[in-house]
Amino acid sequence: MIDFSGLYRAHARDVHRFATLLTGDPALADDVVSETFIRLWSARARVDLTTVKGYLLAIARNLILHERRHLRRHVGLAGVEHSRADGRPGPEETLRSRRELEAVLGALRLLPEIDRAAVLMRAEEGMSYEEIAAALGITLAAARVKVHRARLKLAAARLSAGSGATQEEARR
């Protein structure tokens, strides 16, 4: 017998964070979390507890893709709130950090959805490449390549923001 309340307590925050990062909409992420666990409950006979986190994230991703396809709804990531642990920086540091964050979030939005999902699964969820490959239905090599290329693009966006270059210049 599967302990669904324990699974929910253990993974709901991760699924919510993942959905928020993919959609930029915390309210939509709430709906995705609810529907994800309803689908998990419906498929409880097929659930492998060793890979349940990847399974949950794959369900969440598929729900988001379904929402976008059928409602033609495009939600940006600009509304995602990020806390900063660096205390009270000066105005120059605040401005520089804000530009870097905006550049990285902009670059994240420009990534193909599957690349964005792969890099978020790796960076935010700490999933292994094997788990990412299984969750996205791609090969292990493709998972590694997608994460690597996405990281390069995000790093370039951060560097260009730090040097004062605009996002348009960074794309060239």
N, CA and C of each residue as an Amber inpcrd file, in Angstrom:
protein
   516
   0.8470000  -1.1890000   0.0000000   0.0000000   0.0000000   0.0000000
   0.8880000   1.2480000   0.0000000   0.6030000   2.1790000  -0.8610000
   1.3900000   3.3990000  -0.9980000   0.8720000   4.4500000  -0.0170000
   1.7950000   5.1050000   0.6710000   1.4660000   6.1890000   1.6020000
   1.4100000   7.5010000   0.8220000   0.2150000   7.8510000   0.3110000
   0.0910000   9.0410000  -0.5270000   0.2960000  10.3270000   0.2470000
  -0.1410000  10.3600000   1.4890000   0.0860000  11.5910000   2.2550000
   1.5840000  11.7980000   2.4800000   2.3290000  10.7240000   2.7070000
   3.7800000  10.8300000   2.8400000   4.4380000  11.2570000   1.5360000
   3.9740000  10.7000000   0.4100000   4.4990000  11.1020000  -0.8950000
   4.1950000  12.5740000  -1.1700000   3.0020000  12.9940000  -0.8070000
   2.6320000  14.3930000  -1.0140000   3.5250000  15.3110000  -0.1730000
   3.6820000  14.9790000   1.0950000   4.5420000  15.7920000   1.9690000
   5.9800000  15.8250000   1.4560000   6.4520000  14.7210000   0.9390000
   7.8390000  14.6250000   0.4930000   8.0850000  15.3390000  -0.8410000
   7.0920000  15.3990000  -1.7290000   7.3650000  15.8520000  -3.0950000
   6.5240000  17.0280000  -3.5860000   5.4940000  17.4200000  -2.8810000
   4.6120000  18.4880000  -3.3720000   5.3550000  19.8060000  -3.5570000
   6.2390000  20.1500000  -2.6380000   6.9810000  21.4160000  -2.7630000
   7.9020000  21.3880000  -3.9880000   8.5310000  20.2450000  -4.2330000
   9.4040000  20.1240000  -5.4000000   8.6070000  20.2510000  -6.7030000
   7.4590000  19.6020000  -6.7520000   6.6160000  19.6770000  -7.9460000
   6.1260000  21.1140000  -8.1390000   5.7510000  21.7810000  -7.0440000
   5.2770000  23.1640000  -7.1310000   6.3910000  24.0920000  -7.6280000
   7.5840000  23.9510000  -7.0770000   8.7090000  24.7890000  -7.5030000
   9.0050000  24.5630000  -8.9890000   9.0210000  23.3070000  -9.4050000
   9.2760000  22.9560000 -10.8000000   8.2090000  23.5690000 -11.7100000
   6.9530000  23.4200000 -11.3360000   5.8530000  23.9600000 -12.1470000
   5.9020000  25.4850000 -12.1880000   6.2520000  26.1070000 -11.0740000
   6.3460000  27.5660000 -11.0450000   7.4690000  28.0440000 -11.9620000
   8.5950000  27.3560000 -11.9290000   9.7030000  27.7460000 -12.7890000
   9.3830000  27.5410000 -14.2690000   8.6120000  26.5270000 -14.5870000
   8.2520000  26.2930000 -15.9850000   7.1910000  27.2640000 -16.4730000
   6.2670000  27.6640000 -15.5950000   5.1510000  28.4980000 -16.0310000
   5.2840000  29.9570000 -15.6310000   5.9590000  30.2170000 -14.5280000
   6.0290000  31.5730000 -14.0070000   4.7760000  31.9850000 -13.2640000
   3.8690000  31.0620000 -13.0400000   2.5750000  31.3730000 -12.4290000
   2.3380000  30.4740000 -11.2150000   2.5230000  30.9980000  -9.9940000
   2.3310000  30.1700000  -8.7920000   0.9140000  29.6020000  -8.6640000
  -0.0970000  30.3410000  -9.1120000  -1.4670000  29.8360000  -9.0260000
  -1.6600000  28.6500000  -9.9690000  -1.1220000  28.7530000 -11.1780000
  -1.1900000  27.6290000 -12.1050000  -0.3930000  26.4460000 -11.5520000
   0.7380000  26.7340000 -10.9070000   1.5480000  25.6700000 -10.3000000
   0.7470000  24.9310000  -9.2260000  -0.0770000  25.6470000  -8.4630000
  -0.9420000  24.9930000  -7.4610000  -1.8650000  23.9830000  -8.1340000
  -2.4690000  24.4030000  -9.2500000  -3.3580000  23.5070000  -9.9940000
  -2.6050000  22.3090000 -10.5460000  -1.3970000  22.5500000 -11.0400000
  -0.5780000  21.4670000 -11.6010000  -0.2300000  20.4580000 -10.5110000
   0.1200000  20.9320000  -9.3190000   0.4460000  20.0220000  -8.2120000
  -0.7650000  19.1530000  -7.8790000  -1.9200000  19.7750000  -7.7670000
  -3.1320000  19.0070000  -7.4450000  -3.4060000  17.9410000  -8.4970000
  -3.3840000  18.3410000  -9.7530000  -3.6670000  17.3990000 -10.8310000
  -2.5970000  16.3200000 -10.9300000  -1.3480000  16.6820000 -10.6590000
  -0.2550000  15.7070000 -10.6980000  -0.5040000  14.5900000  -9.6820000
  -0.8880000  14.9530000  -8.4740000  -1.1140000  13.9300000  -7.4520000
  -2.4000000  13.1540000  -7.6930000  -3.3750000  13.7670000  -8.3370000
  -4.5800000  13.0210000  -8.7240000  -4.2030000  11.9580000  -9.7530000
  -3.3620000  12.3380000 -10.6970000  -2.9160000  11.3640000 -11.7170000
  -2.0560000  10.2720000 -11.1100000  -1.2380000  10.6380000 -10.1270000
  -0.4450000   9.6270000  -9.4330000  -1.3710000   8.6330000  -8.7400000
  -2.4060000   9.1390000  -8.1100000  -3.3740000   8.2790000  -7.4300000
  -4.0530000   7.3490000  -8.4370000  -4.3970000   7.8710000  -9.5910000
  -5.0580000   7.0610000 -10.6200000  -4.1500000   5.9670000 -11.1580000
  -2.8500000   6.2030000 -11.1380000  -1.8870000   5.2380000 -11.6770000
  -1.1460000   4.4960000 -10.5720000  -1.7170000   4.4550000  -9.3820000
  -1.0090000   3.9100000  -8.2230000  -0.5450000   2.4700000  -8.3960000
  -1.1990000   1.7100000  -9.2410000  -0.7890000   0.3200000  -9.4530000
   0.5270000   0.2380000 -10.2180000   0.8450000   1.2870000 -10.9910000
   2.0520000   1.2880000 -11.8170000   3.1950000   2.1130000 -11.2210000
   3.0110000   2.6560000 -10.0490000   4.0100000   3.5650000  -9.4750000
   5.1990000   2.7860000  -8.9200000   6.3880000   3.2020000  -9.3460000
   7.6320000   2.6530000  -8.8120000   8.1780000   3.6980000  -7.8400000
   8.1920000   3.3930000  -6.5650000   8.5760000   4.3660000  -5.5480000
  10.0220000   4.8220000  -5.6670000  10.8690000   4.0530000  -6.3370000
  12.2700000   4.4620000  -6.4720000  12.4310000   5.6030000  -7.4710000
  11.4720000   5.7500000  -8.3910000  11.5630000   6.8140000  -9.3970000
  10.3510000   7.7380000  -9.3440000   9.6960000   7.8100000  -8.2070000
   8.4460000   8.5570000  -8.1020000   8.6500000  10.0560000  -8.3410000
   9.7580000  10.6290000  -7.9130000   9.9690000  12.0660000  -8.1110000
  10.0570000  12.4020000  -9.5980000  10.8040000  11.6300000 -10.3430000
  10.8850000  11.8450000 -11.7850000   9.5370000  11.6570000 -12.4540000
   8.7800000  10.6800000 -11.9910000   7.4530000  10.4170000 -12.5140000
   6.5350000  11.6110000 -12.2560000   6.5870000  12.1460000 -11.0420000
   5.7680000  13.3100000 -10.6980000   6.1330000  14.5230000 -11.5520000
   7.4330000  14.7630000 -11.7370000   7.8600000  15.9090000 -12.5320000
   7.4780000  15.7260000 -14.0070000   7.5320000  14.5010000 -14.4880000
   7.1130000  14.2370000 -15.8700000   5.6120000  14.4960000 -16.0270000
   4.8180000  14.0830000 -15.0500000   3.3750000  14.3550000 -15.0950000
   3.1440000  15.8630000 -15.0980000   3.8240000  16.5780000 -14.2030000
   3.6520000  18.0310000 -14.1120000   4.0210000  18.6970000 -15.4390000
   5.1230000  18.2960000 -16.0070000   5.5650000  18.8660000 -17.2900000
   4.5290000  18.6010000 -18.3720000   4.0210000  17.3830000 -18.4400000
   3.0210000  17.0410000 -19.4500000   1.7340000  17.8410000 -19.2620000
   1.3480000  18.0690000 -18.0160000   0.1630000  18.8860000 -17.7580000
   0.3670000  20.3190000 -18.2410000   1.5440000  20.8490000 -18.0040000
   1.8560000  22.2150000 -18.4420000   1.8560000  22.2890000 -19.9650000
   2.4640000  21.3130000 -20.6070000   2.4620000  21.2840000 -22.0780000
   1.0390000  21.1850000 -22.6200000   0.2310000  20.3540000 -21.9830000
  -1.1630000  20.1990000 -22.3980000  -1.9010000  21.5310000 -22.2510000
  -1.6820000  22.2060000 -21.1520000  -2.3120000  23.5040000 -20.9130000
  -1.9220000  24.4980000 -22.0020000  -0.6610000  24.5300000 -22.3340000
  -0.1850000  25.4690000 -23.3590000  -0.7420000  25.1350000 -24.7330000
  -0.7640000  23.8510000 -25.0660000  -1.2490000  23.4470000 -26.3950000
  -2.7250000  23.7550000 -26.5600000  -3.5120000  23.3970000 -25.5790000
  -4.9570000  23.4940000 -25.7470000  -5.5280000  24.8690000 -25.4450000
  -4.8920000  25.6210000 -24.6330000  -5.4100000  26.9490000 -24.3110000
  -4.6100000  28.0650000 -24.9650000  -3.5180000  27.6830000 -25.6490000
  -2.6370000  28.6640000 -26.3000000  -2.2300000  29.7530000 -25.3120000
  -1.9240000  29.2940000 -24.1240000  -1.5850000  30.2100000 -23.0410000
  -0.0700000  30.2530000 -22.8970000   0.5080000  31.4010000 -22.9950000
   1.9470000  31.5540000 -22.8650000   2.2210000  32.4100000 -21.6470000
   2.7800000  31.7690000 -20.6390000   3.0560000  32.4510000 -19.3920000
   4.5540000  32.6310000 -19.2660000   5.0070000  33.8530000 -18.9450000
   6.4310000  34.1160000 -18.7720000   6.9180000  33.7560000 -17.3930000
   8.2170000  33.7880000 -17.2230000   8.8220000  33.4770000 -15.9370000
   9.1440000  34.7200000 -15.1170000   8.7990000  35.8910000 -15.6280000
   9.2040000  37.1180000 -14.9540000   8.5910000  37.2530000 -13.5710000
   7.4760000  36.5830000 -13.2940000   6.8330000  36.7210000 -11.9990000
   7.4200000  35.8510000 -10.9130000   8.3910000  35.0140000 -11.2340000
   8.9710000  34.1370000 -10.2290000   9.7600000  34.9670000  -9.2330000
   9.4550000  34.7880000  -7.9730000  10.1810000  35.5250000  -6.9510000
  11.3830000  34.7200000  -6.4960000  12.4620000  35.4020000  -6.3020000
  13.6810000  34.7580000  -5.8350000  14.1730000  35.4970000  -4.6030000
  14.5080000  34.7860000  -3.5750000  15.0450000  35.4310000  -2.3880000
  16.5490000  35.5050000  -2.5180000  17.1220000  36.5290000  -1.9410000
  18.5650000  36.7100000  -2.0150000  19.1190000  36.6060000  -0.6220000
  20.1530000  35.8280000  -0.4910000  20.7400000  35.5770000   0.8170000
  21.9660000  36.4430000   1.0600000  22.2070000  37.4520000   0.2210000
  23.4330000  38.2250000   0.3500000  23.2780000  39.4470000   1.2650000
  22.2110000  39.4790000   2.0540000  22.0570000  40.5820000   2.9950000
  21.5660000  41.8380000   2.3230000  22.2380000  42.9510000   2.6310000
  21.7970000  44.2470000   2.1170000  22.8720000  44.8320000   1.2070000
  22.8220000  44.5070000  -0.0670000  23.8360000  45.0310000  -0.9870000
  23.5950000  46.5110000  -1.2670000  24.6290000  47.1450000  -1.7780000
  24.5180000  48.5350000  -2.1820000  23.7050000  48.6610000  -3.4500000
  23.3790000  49.8890000  -3.8530000  22.5400000  50.0750000  -5.0410000
  23.1650000  49.5470000  -6.3280000  24.4850000  49.6730000  -6.4660000
  25.1310000  49.1700000  -7.6800000  25.0400000  47.6560000  -7.7590000
  25.2810000  47.0020000  -6.6370000  25.2010000  45.5410000  -6.5930000
  23.7680000  45.0710000  -6.8390000  22.8190000  45.7850000  -6.2750000
  21.4130000  45.4400000  -6.4810000  21.0430000  45.5440000  -7.9530000
  21.4520000  46.6300000  -8.5870000  21.1600000  46.8210000 -10.0040000
  21.8350000  45.7590000 -10.8640000  23.0950000  45.4680000 -10.5780000
  23.8210000  44.4540000 -11.3350000  23.1500000  43.0930000 -11.1740000
  22.8040000  42.7470000  -9.9470000  22.1480000  41.4610000  -9.6910000
  20.8000000  41.3850000 -10.3850000  20.0600000  42.4690000 -10.3490000
  18.7470000  42.4880000 -10.9940000  18.8960000  42.3050000 -12.5100000
  19.8810000  42.9680000 -13.1030000  20.1180000  42.8170000 -14.5500000
  20.5130000  41.3840000 -14.8930000  21.3770000  40.8040000 -14.0680000
  21.7770000  39.4140000 -14.3130000  20.5780000  38.4830000 -14.2210000
  19.7580000  38.6530000 -13.1920000  18.5840000  37.8050000 -13.0110000
  17.6330000  37.9530000 -14.1900000  17.3540000  39.1830000 -14.5930000
  16.4690000  39.4100000 -15.7350000  17.0310000  38.7800000 -17.0070000
  18.3470000  38.8940000 -17.1930000  18.9690000  38.3070000 -18.3810000
  18.8660000  36.7850000 -18.3670000  19.1270000  36.1820000 -17.2160000
  19.0660000  34.7220000 -17.1220000  17.6220000  34.2370000 -17.2850000
  16.6640000  34.9030000 -16.6410000  15.2680000  34.4980000 -16.7950000
  14.8060000  34.6870000 -18.2430000  15.2610000  35.7680000 -18.8750000
  14.9370000  35.9750000 -20.2870000  15.5170000  34.8750000 -21.1510000
  16.7630000  34.5200000 -20.8810000  17.4010000  33.4350000 -21.6370000
  16.7030000  32.1070000 -21.3650000  16.2680000  31.9040000 -20.1290000
  15.5490000  30.6760000 -19.7730000  14.2430000  30.5900000 -20.5550000
  13.5350000  31.7140000 -20.6790000  12.2840000  31.7370000 -21.4480000
  12.5170000  31.4330000 -22.9250000  13.6910000  31.8130000 -23.4440000
  13.9860000  31.6060000 -24.8580000  14.4040000  30.1770000 -25.1870000
  14.7820000  29.4070000 -24.1700000  15.1770000  28.0220000 -24.4090000
  13.9800000  27.2190000 -24.8900000  14.2010000  26.2320000 -25.7370000
  13.1100000  25.3110000 -26.0650000  12.5930000  24.6690000 -24.7730000
  11.3120000  24.3970000 -24.7270000  10.6840000  23.9110000 -23.4970000
  11.3910000  22.6900000 -22.9380000  11.7580000  21.7450000 -23.7660000
  12.3870000  20.5180000 -23.2760000  13.7680000  20.8130000 -22.6700000
  14.5040000  21.7740000 -23.2510000  15.7990000  22.1630000 -22.6890000
  15.6100000  22.8520000 -21.3420000  14.5890000  23.7250000 -21.2630000
  14.2890000  24.4140000 -20.0110000  13.9220000  23.4010000 -18.9260000
  13.0890000  22.4300000 -19.2780000  12.6970000  21.4070000 -18.3160000
  13.9170000  20.6090000 -17.8500000  14.7840000  20.2380000 -18.7880000
  15.9640000  19.4390000 -18.4390000  16.8860000  20.1880000 -17.4840000
  17.1750000  21.4500000 -17.7890000  18.1030000  22.1970000 -16.9330000
  17.4750000  22.4770000 -15.5670000  16.1670000  22.7040000 -15.5100000
  15.5150000  22.9280000 -14.2250000  15.4650000  21.6430000 -13.3970000
  15.2360000  20.5130000 -14.0600000  15.2450000  19.2370000 -13.3340000
  16.6130000  18.9900000 -12.7140000  17.6580000  19.3450000 -13.4310000
  19.0200000  19.1250000 -12.9340000  19.3810000  20.1470000 -11.8550000
  19.1690000  21.4250000 -12.1380000  19.6190000  22.4870000 -11.2300000
  18.7110000  22.6530000 -10.0170000  17.4130000  22.6740000 -10.2300000
  16.4940000  22.9420000  -9.1320000  16.0820000  21.6880000  -8.3740000
  15.9330000  20.5880000  -9.0920000  15.4440000  19.3720000  -8.4630000
  16.5590000  18.3970000  -8.1050000  17.7640000  18.6380000  -8.6160000
  18.8930000  17.7710000  -8.3030000  18.7680000  16.3650000  -8.8760000
  18.0310000  16.2420000  -9.9590000  17.8200000  14.9270000 -10.5540000
  19.0580000  14.4970000 -11.3270000  19.2750000  13.1900000 -11.3780000
  20.3930000  12.6470000 -12.1550000  20.0320000  12.7190000 -13.6390000
  21.0440000  12.6000000 -14.4830000  20.7910000  12.6190000 -15.9190000
  19.9120000  11.4330000 -16.3240000  20.0830000  10.3130000 -15.6630000
  19.2660000   9.1380000 -15.9560000  17.7970000   9.4300000 -15.6500000
  17.5390000  10.0870000 -14.5110000  16.1640000  10.4290000 -14.1390000
  15.5790000  11.4400000 -15.1190000  16.3840000  12.4060000 -15.5340000
  15.9270000  13.4130000 -16.4930000  15.5760000  12.7440000 -17.8150000
  16.4550000  11.8680000 -18.2820000  16.2050000  11.1650000 -19.5410000
  14.9000000  10.3740000 -19.4650000  14.6900000   9.6750000 -18.3670000
  13.4690000   8.8790000 -18.2210000  12.2340000   9.7820000 -18.1440000
  12.3300000  10.8790000 -17.3990000  11.1840000  11.7790000 -17.2440000
  10.8130000  12.4680000 -18.5450000  11.7980000  12.7930000 -19.3650000
  11.5350000  13.5120000 -20.6140000  11.3970000  12.5830000 -21.8180000
  11.6890000  11.3070000 -21.6180000  11.5730000  10.3450000 -22.7170000
  12.6330000  10.5380000 -23.7780000  13.8540000  10.8610000 -23.3390000
  14.9690000  11.0520000 -24.2630000  16.1190000  10.1580000 -23.8210000
  17.1640000  10.0960000 -24.6320000  18.3070000   9.2620000 -24.2760000
  19.1370000   9.9560000 -23.2020000  19.9790000   9.1840000 -22.5400000
  20.8790000   9.7260000 -21.5270000  21.8010000  10.7750000 -22.1490000
  22.3420000  10.4780000 -23.3230000  23.2300000  11.4220000 -24.0010000
  22.4920000  12.7210000 -24.3300000  21.2580000  12.6130000 -24.7870000
  20.4780000  13.8150000 -25.1150000  20.2130000  14.6450000 -23.8670000
  19.9530000  13.9890000 -22.7400000  19.7240000  14.7150000 -21.4870000
  20.9670000  15.5040000 -21.0940000  22.1250000  14.8600000 -21.1940000
  23.3810000  15.5480000 -20.8550000  23.6290000  16.7420000 -21.7800000
  23.3880000  16.5530000 -23.0680000  23.6160000  17.6170000 -24.0430000
  22.6610000  18.7830000 -23.7960000  21.3910000  18.4820000 -23.5520000
  20.4060000  19.5420000 -23.3350000  20.7620000  20.3690000 -22.1000000
  21.1370000  19.7180000 -21.0150000  21.5080000  20.4450000 -19.7930000
  22.7600000  21.2710000 -20.0440000  23.7540000  20.6920000 -20.6930000
  25.0060000  21.3980000 -20.9440000  24.7830000  22.6370000 -21.8110000
  24.0730000  22.4790000 -22.9000000  23.8330000  23.6080000 -23.8080000
  22.9920000  24.6900000 -23.1430000  22.0060000  24.2810000 -22.3560000
  21.1800000  25.2680000 -21.6530000  22.0180000  26.0480000 -20.6490000
  22.8940000  25.3470000 -19.9280000  23.7670000  26.0360000 -18.9650000
  24.6810000  27.0320000 -19.6710000  25.2140000  26.6570000 -20.8210000
  26.0690000  27.5770000 -21.5730000  25.3060000  28.8340000 -21.9720000
  24.0750000  28.6700000 -22.4540000  23.2720000  29.8180000 -22.8600000
  22.9400000  30.7110000 -21.6690000  22.6180000  30.1000000 -20.5330000
  22.2960000  30.8840000 -19.3370000  23.5300000  31.6110000 -18.8050000
  24.6770000  30.9480000 -18.8480000  25.9190000  31.5820000 -18.3940000
  26.2810000  32.7520000 -19.3010000  26.0940000  32.5930000 -20.6020000
  26.3780000  33.6810000 -21.5360000  25.4560000  34.8660000 -21.2760000
  24.2000000  34.5940000 -20.9830000  23.2560000  35.6710000 -20.6790000
  23.6640000  36.3990000 -19.4050000  24.1040000  35.6540000 -18.4190000
  24.5350000  36.2680000 -17.1540000  25.7770000  37.1260000 -17.3620000
  26.7310000  36.6140000 -18.1180000  27.9500000  37.3740000 -18.3880000
  27.6550000  38.6410000 -19.1820000  26.7820000  38.5220000 -20.1640000
  26.4780000  39.7070000 -20.9750000  25.7560000  40.7550000 -20.1380000
  24.9270000  40.3270000 -19.1890000  24.2450000  41.2860000 -18.3160000
  25.2400000  41.9510000 -17.3800000  26.2070000  41.1770000 -16.8960000
  27.2110000  41.7160000 -15.9890000  28.1550000  42.6860000 -16.6620000
  28.3490000  42.5170000 -17.9730000  29.2680000  43.4020000 -18.6950000
  28.5510000  44.6140000 -19.2700000  27.2360000  44.6630000 -19.0570000
  26.4840000  45.8120000 -19.5560000  25.9190000  45.6050000 -20.9450000
  26.1780000  44.4800000 -21.5670000  25.6310000  44.2010000 -22.8910000
  24.1360000  43.9400000 -22.7720000  23.4190000  44.2950000 -23.7750000
  21.9900000  44.0340000 -23.7700000  21.7330000  42.6020000 -24.1900000
  20.5130000  42.1580000 -23.9440000  20.1670000  40.7960000 -24.3500000
  20.2330000  40.6590000 -25.8660000  19.8860000  41.7180000 -26.5760000
  19.9560000  41.6720000 -28.0280000  21.3870000  41.4590000 -28.4980000
  22.3390000  42.1400000 -27.8780000  23.7440000  41.9600000 -28.2430000
  24.2170000  40.5580000 -27.8960000  23.7440000  40.0080000 -26.7730000
  24.1650000  38.6720000 -26.3390000  23.6650000  37.5980000 -27.2960000
  22.5080000  37.8420000 -27.9320000  21.9660000  36.8510000 -28.8530000
  22.7590000  36.7670000 -30.1430000  23.4430000  37.8390000 -30.4960000
  24.1890000  37.8640000 -31.7630000  25.4260000  37.0870000 -31.7090000
